[in-house]
Amino acid sequence: MSTSVTTRFRSVAPPRGPVGDDLYGELCAVLFSAFPRRDQRLKAEQYLRGLLTAQGRKSIRNIAAQIGGPAAEQSLHHFISSSTWDWQPMRAELARFLQRQGTPQAWVVRPMPIPKAGQHSVGVDRRFDPEQGQVFRGQQAFGVWFAADETSVPVHWRLFLPDPWVKDRNRADRAEVPEGATEETLEECAVNAALDMARWPEIARKPVLLDIRGGAGRAALHRLGLAGVPVVARISPNSRLTVADRSLPGFGAGPLTALQILDALKGLRRPVSWIDSVAGARTSRTSLATAVRVTLPVPPGERQRPLLLLGEWDDPRRAPVRLWITDLTGSAVGPLLRLTKLSRRVERDLRQVGEGAGLRDFVGRSFRGWHRHITLASAAHAVTVLGADRIAPYCEIQARSAG
């Protein structure tokens, strides 16, 4: 797939006054249009408002405290955990709404560990968190984020279900896990999250950024390629590849590690400038980078797929710190490297916006409840980055008028 990186996603802050109200009114109307009943639309607005205004953990109890106490808590608990509404149409509407605001540069698939003290929440297991470097008990989810230089928003989620949550039907039934749920690896879960979203109508496909350092990269690239989804995947230094450029060292040597290939090409490194907007003030930074045409080792008779191996150095005297493989073979090194920086944008926005919007805060046990909560928490994240200072007043007015 020969595709260049040219698109941008612009963050749109609503103007003050009636036009801003129109933006928030449109967002609430778009997200909640699938609800057939007026009382469901009201509860959705109440929950969204609570996610934006409740202090501390965004539990149903704390959310209900913003709008009516114990009676509201029971009503909202039923709306999230026991109602029958489908969260998928709301996610698709959120994606289409964001597309109308501008065009994302990429879809970033990011893992999100969710620590849990107990063992009854759906998907809970003991697992290793590479970011923290330690084992924890909790859930593992993968979010697909619309990402650009200045902002990012999660629009879709997939909850990883360890084998016991799929094979033990009694346990799965108690957590309301759908009967069609099957075993999958963490990498398969990440890829499936992107493929889920690629099936939504009217959503323009963008390059998918994901991390496949711990899995079977060939299978991931193959599945995304078959679906027509461009991919930029972070790989480990010992991933084995074949140099495809006859003019470069290593051609004809058979499979080599990515680190070996890049080490032989250090003389081809070039400085690439990029804007770091994650640390606060926009700062211009420079990395050394190079890219080389490669293929993945394949069984005899199977068609080789043209790819680019991208390496980035923070220190020219050391090994490359980040290695990526992509089927965006028509892109230059600079745009590709800048595209990979969107993963930093997502990390920052998860920490500074998503945490406060309640992405990790669902305290129930059910599969459906978790998905409904995180869908509305994603909407809260979206309205925060679009300009959250007017969404709470708007929803308060709507709630009073509905009452």
GUROTI-96420 format. One record per residue (C-alpha): residue number from 1; x, y, z. Coordinates in steps of 0.2 Angstrom, whole numbers, always signed. Each point is the difference from the previous one (the first is absolute). Example, Ala and Ser with C-alpha at 12.3 -4.5 7.8 and 13.67 -1.06 7.14 Angstrom:
<nodes>
NODE  seq      X      Y      Z
NODE    1    +62    -22    +39
NODE    2     +6    +17     -3
</nodes>
This chain:
<nodes>
NODE  seq      X      Y      Z
NODE    1     +0     +0     +0
NODE    2     +8    +16     -6
NODE    3     -7    +14    +10
NODE    4     +7    +17     +6
NODE    5     -4     +8    +16
NODE    6     -8    +17     -3
NODE    7    -16     +2    +10
NODE    8     -2    +10    +16
NODE    9    -12     +1    +14
NODE   10     -4    +16     +7
NODE   11     -7     +3    +18
NODE   12    -15    +12     +0
NODE   13     -4    +10    +15
NODE   14    -17     +7     -1
NODE   15     -2    +18     +0
NODE   16     -9     +9    +15
NODE   17    -18     +4     -1
NODE   18    -15     -8     -9
NODE   19    +11     -8    -13
NODE   20    +10    -10    +13
NODE   21    -17     -5     +7
NODE   22     -5     -6    -17
NODE   23    +16    -11     +0
NODE   24     -4     -8    +16
NODE   25    -18     -2     -4
NODE   26     +5     -9    -17
NODE   27    +12    -11    +10
NODE   28    -13     -6    +12
NODE   29    -13     -2    -13
NODE   30    +12    -10    -11
NODE   31     +6    -12    +13
NODE   32    -17     -3     +8
NODE   33    -11     +0    -16
NODE   34     -1    -20     +0
NODE   35     -9     +0    +16
NODE   36    -19     -3     -4
NODE   37     -6     +7    +17
NODE   38     +2    +18     +7
NODE   39     +4     -7    +17
NODE   40    +15     -9     -7
NODE   41     +6    +16     -8
NODE   42     -1     +9    +16
NODE   43     +9    -13    +10
NODE   44    +14     +0    -13
NODE   45     +2    +19     +2
NODE   46     -1     -2    +19
NODE   47    +14    -13     -1
NODE   48    +11    +10    -12
NODE   49     -3    +16    +11
NODE   50     +5    -10    +15
NODE   51    +16     -7     -8
NODE   52     +5    +18     -4
NODE   53     -4     +8    +17
NODE   54     +1    -13    +14
NODE   55    +16     +1    +11
NODE   56    +11    -15     +2
NODE   57     -4    -17     -6
NODE   58    -13     +0    -13
NODE   59    -11    -14     +8
NODE   60    -18     -1     -3
NODE   61     -3     +6    +18
NODE   62    +11    +16     -2
NODE   63     -8     +3    -17
NODE   64    -18     -1     +8
NODE   65     +5    +12    +14
NODE   66     +1    +13    -13
NODE   67    -18     -2     -6
NODE   68    -11     -7    +14
NODE   69     +8    -12    +13
NODE   70     -6    -18     +4
NODE   71    -15     +0    -12
NODE   72    +11     +6    -14
NODE   73    +13    -13     +4
NODE   74    -12    -14     -2
NODE   75     -7     +7    -16
NODE   76    +17     +2     -7
NODE   77     +7    -17     +5
NODE   78    -15     -8     -9
NODE   79     +4    +11    -15
NODE   80    +18     -5     -1
NODE   81     +0    -18     +6
NODE   82    -17     -7     -3
NODE   83     -8     +9    -15
NODE   84     +0     -7    -17
NODE   85     +8    +15    -10
NODE   86    +14     -4    -12
NODE   87    +16    +10     +2
NODE   88     +6     -3    -18
NODE   89    -11    +13     -9
NODE   90     +5    +13    +13
NODE   91    +19     -3     -4
NODE   92     -3     +0    -18
NODE   93     -9    +17     +1
NODE   94    +14     +7    +11
NODE   95    +12     -5    -14
NODE   96    -10     +8    -13
NODE   97     -2    +16    +10
NODE   98    +18     +1     +3
NODE   99     +3     -2    -19
NODE  100    -11    +14     -3
NODE  101    +11    +11    +11
NODE  102    +15     -5    -11
NODE  103    +10    -15     -6
NODE  104    +10    -10    +12
NODE  105    +18     -4     -5
NODE  106     -1    -18     +7
NODE  107     -8    -12    +11
NODE  108    +11     -4    +15
NODE  109     -4    -17     +8
NODE  110     +6     +2    +18
NODE  111     -1    -13    +15
NODE  112     -8     +6    +16
NODE  113     +3    -10    +16
NODE  114    -13     +2    +13
NODE  115     +5     -5    +17
NODE  116    -14     -9    +11
NODE  117     +0     -5    +18
NODE  118    -12    -14     -2
NODE  119     -2    -15    -12
NODE  120    -18     +1     -6
NODE  121     +1    +15    -12
NODE  122     -1     -7    -18
NODE  123    +17     -4     -7
NODE  124    +10     +1    +16
NODE  125    +16    -10     +0
NODE  126    +18     +2     +6
NODE  127    +11     +7    -14
NODE  128    +16     +9     -3
NODE  129     -1    +19     -4
NODE  130    +15     +4    -11
NODE  131     -2    +19     +4
NODE  132     +1     -2    +19
NODE  133    +12    -15     -1
NODE  134    -10    -10    +12
NODE  135    -14    -13     +2
NODE  136    -17     +6     +5
NODE  137    -18     -6     +2
NODE  138    -12     +8    -12
NODE  139     -8     +1    -17
NODE  140     +9     +4    -17
NODE  141     -9    +10    -13
NODE  142     +5     +6    -17
NODE  143     -6    +17     -6
NODE  144     +0     +7    -18
NODE  145     +3    +18     +1
NODE  146     -2    +13    -14
NODE  147    +16     +9     +1
NODE  148     +8    +16     -6
NODE  149    +14    +12     +5
NODE  150    -10    +10    +12
NODE  151    -13    -12     +7
NODE  152     -6    -18     +0
NODE  153    -17     -8     +5
NODE  154     -4    -18     +3
NODE  155    -14     -6    -10
NODE  156     +0    -19     +1
NODE  157     +4    -13    +14
NODE  158     +3    -19     +1
NODE  159     +2     -8    +17
NODE  160    +12    -15     +0
NODE  161     -8    -15     +7
NODE  162    +13    -13     +7
NODE  163     -4    -18     -3
NODE  164    -10     -4    +16
NODE  165    -12    +14     -4
NODE  166     -4     -8    -17
NODE  167     +2    -19     +4
NODE  168    -10     +1    +17
NODE  169    -18     +2     -6
NODE  170     -7     +3    +17
NODE  171    +13    +13     +4
NODE  172     -3     +8    -17
NODE  173    -19     +0     +3
NODE  174     +2     +9    +17
NODE  175     +9    +13     -9
NODE  176    -11     +1    -15
NODE  177    +14     -4    -12
NODE  178     -8     -3    -17
NODE  179     -1    -18     -6
NODE  180    +10     +4    -15
NODE  181    +15     +5     +9
NODE  182    +15    -11     -4
NODE  183    +18     -2     +6
NODE  184    +13    +13     -7
NODE  185    +17     +6     +4
NODE  186     +4    +18     +5
NODE  187     +7     +4    -17
NODE  188    -16     -8     -8
NODE  189    -11    +11    +12
NODE  190    +10    +16     -6
NODE  191     -2     -5    -18
NODE  192    -18     -4     +2
NODE  193     -4    +16     +8
NODE  194     +6     +9    -16
NODE  195     -9    -12    -12
NODE  196    -16     +3    +10
NODE  197     +1    +18     -4
NODE  198     +5     -2    -18
NODE  199    -17     -8     -3
NODE  200    -10    +15     +6
NODE  201     -8     +9    -15
NODE  202     +5    +17     -5
NODE  203    +17     +0    +10
NODE  204    +15     +4    -10
NODE  205    +14    -13     +3
NODE  206    +16     +8     +6
NODE  207    +17     -8     +4
NODE  208     -1    -11    +16
NODE  209    +14     +2    +13
NODE  210     +2    -14    +11
NODE  211    +13    -10    +10
NODE  212     +4    -18     -5
NODE  213    +17     -2     +9
NODE  214     -7    -14    +10
NODE  215    -10    -10    -13
NODE  216     +0     -8    -17
NODE  217     +2    +15    -11
NODE  218     -2     -8    -17
NODE  219    -18     -6     +5
NODE  220     -5    +18     +6
NODE  221     +7     +8    -16
NODE  222     -9    -13    -11
NODE  223    -17     +2     +8
NODE  224     +1    +19     -1
NODE  225     +6     +0    -18
NODE  226    -14    -12     -5
NODE  227    -12    +13     +7
NODE  228     +8    +14    -10
NODE  229     +6     +9    +16
NODE  230    +17     +8     -1
NODE  231    +11     -4    +15
NODE  232    +15     +7     +9
NODE  233     +5    -13    +13
NODE  234    +14     +2    +14
NODE  235    +11    -16     +0
NODE  236    +14     -7    +11
NODE  237    +18     +2     -5
NODE  238     +1    -19     -3
NODE  239    -14     -1    -12
NODE  240     +6     -9    -16
NODE  241     -1     +8    -17
NODE  242     +7     -1    -17
NODE  243     +9    +15     -9
NODE  244     -9     +3    -16
NODE  245    +11    +14     -7
NODE  246    +13     -7    -11
NODE  247    +11    +15     +2
NODE  248     +1     -2    +19
NODE  249    +11    -10    +12
NODE  250     -9    -16     +5
NODE  251     -9     -3    -17
NODE  252     +1    -19     -3
NODE  253     +6     -4    +17
NODE  254    -17     -8     +5
NODE  255    -10     +4    +16
NODE  256     +9    +12    +11
NODE  257     -5     +9    +16
NODE  258     -7    +17     -2
NODE  259    +14     +7    +11
NODE  260    +13     -8    -11
NODE  261     -8     +8    -15
NODE  262     -1    +17     +7
NODE  263    +18     -1     +8
NODE  264     +7     -3    -18
NODE  265     -9    +15     -6
NODE  266     +5    +13    +13
NODE  267     +9    +10    -13
NODE  268    -17     +3     -9
NODE  269     -8     +8    +16
NODE  270     -7    +18     -3
NODE  271     -6    +13    +13
NODE  272    -19     +1     +1
NODE  273     -8    +14     +9
NODE  274    -17     -2     +9
NODE  275    -10    +10    +12
NODE  276     -2     -6    +18
NODE  277    -17     +6     +7
NODE  278     -1    -13    +14
NODE  279    +11     +8    +13
NODE  280     -9    +16     +0
NODE  281     +6    +14    -11
NODE  282     +3     -5    -18
NODE  283    +18     -4     -2
NODE  284    +10     -4    -16
NODE  285    +10    -16     +2
NODE  286    +11     -9    -12
NODE  287     +3    -19     -2
NODE  288    +11    -10    -11
NODE  289     -9    -12    -11
NODE  290     +1    -11    -15
NODE  291    -11    -12    -10
NODE  292     +3    -15    -10
NODE  293    -10    -11    -12
NODE  294     -2    -17     +8
NODE  295    -12    -15     +0
NODE  296     -5    -13    +13
NODE  297     +7    -17     -1
NODE  298    -14    -11     -8
NODE  299     -3    -18     -4
NODE  300     +6     -6    -17
NODE  301    -13     +4    -14
NODE  302     -8    +14    +11
NODE  303     +0    +18     -8
NODE  304    +12    +12     +9
NODE  305     -8    +16     +6
NODE  306    +10    +16     -3
NODE  307     +3    +10    +16
NODE  308    +11    +13     +8
NODE  309    +10     -2    +16
NODE  310     +2    +17     +9
NODE  311    +13     +3    +13
NODE  312     +2    +15    +12
NODE  313    +15     +5    +10
NODE  314     +0    +12    +15
NODE  315    +19     -3     +2
NODE  316    +10     -3    -16
NODE  317    +13    -10    +10
NODE  318    -13    -12     +7
NODE  319    -12    -13     -8
NODE  320    -17     +7     -7
NODE  321    -12     +2    +13
NODE  322    -16     -2    -10
NODE  323     -3    -12    -15
NODE  324    -16     +0    -11
NODE  325     -5    -10    -15
NODE  326    -13     +7    -12
NODE  327     -9     -4    -16
NODE  328     +0    +19     -4
NODE  329    +14     -2    -12
NODE  330     -4    +16    -10
NODE  331     +4    +11    +15
NODE  332    +16     +9     +4
NODE  333     +9     -3    +16
NODE  334     -4    +17     +8
NODE  335    -19     -2     -1
NODE  336     +1    -18     +5
NODE  337    +10     +5    +16
NODE  338    -12    +14     +4
NODE  339    -15    -12     -2
NODE  340     +8    -12    +13
NODE  341     +0    +15    +13
NODE  342    -19     -1     +1
NODE  343     +2    -14    +12
NODE  344     +8    +12    +12
NODE  345    -15    +12     -3
NODE  346    -12    -15     +5
NODE  347    +10     -4    +16
NODE  348     +0    +18     +5
NODE  349    -19     +2     -3
NODE  350     -4    -16     +9
NODE  351     +9     +6    +15
NODE  352     -5    +18     +0
NODE  353    -18     -1     -7
NODE  354     -6    -18     +0
NODE  355     +4     -4    +18
NODE  356    -11    +15     +5
NODE  357    -14     -5    -12
NODE  358     -1    -17     +9
NODE  359     +7    -12    -13
NODE  360     +7    -12    +14
NODE  361    -14     +4    +13
NODE  362    -14    -13     -3
NODE  363     -3     -9    +16
NODE  364    -13    -13     -6
NODE  365     +3    -18     -5
NODE  366     -9     -2    -17
NODE  367     +7     +0    -17
NODE  368    -15    +10     -7
NODE  369     +2    +13    +15
NODE  370    +18     +2     -3
NODE  371     -3     +4    -19
NODE  372    -14    +12     +3
NODE  373    +10     +9    +14
NODE  374    +16     +2    -11
NODE  375    -10     +5    -15
NODE  376     -7    +15    +10
NODE  377    +17     +3     +8
NODE  378     +7     +1    -18
NODE  379    -13    +13     -4
NODE  380     +4    +10    +16
NODE  381    +18     +0     -6
NODE  382     -5     +6    -17
NODE  383    -10    +15     +6
NODE  384    +14     +4    +12
NODE  385    +13     +2    -14
NODE  386    -13     +9    -11
NODE  387     -4    +12    +14
NODE  388     -7     -7    +16
NODE  389     -4    +17     +8
NODE  390    -17     +1     -8
NODE  391     -6    -18     -1
NODE  392     -5     -1    +19
NODE  393    -11    +16     -1
NODE  394     -8     -6    -16
NODE  395     -5    -17     +7
NODE  396     -6     +8    +17
NODE  397    -12    +11    -11
NODE  398     -6    -16     -9
NODE  399     -2    -10    +16
NODE  400    -11    +14     +8
NODE  401    -10     +2    -16
NODE  402     -3    -19     -1
NODE  403     -6     +0    +18
</nodes>
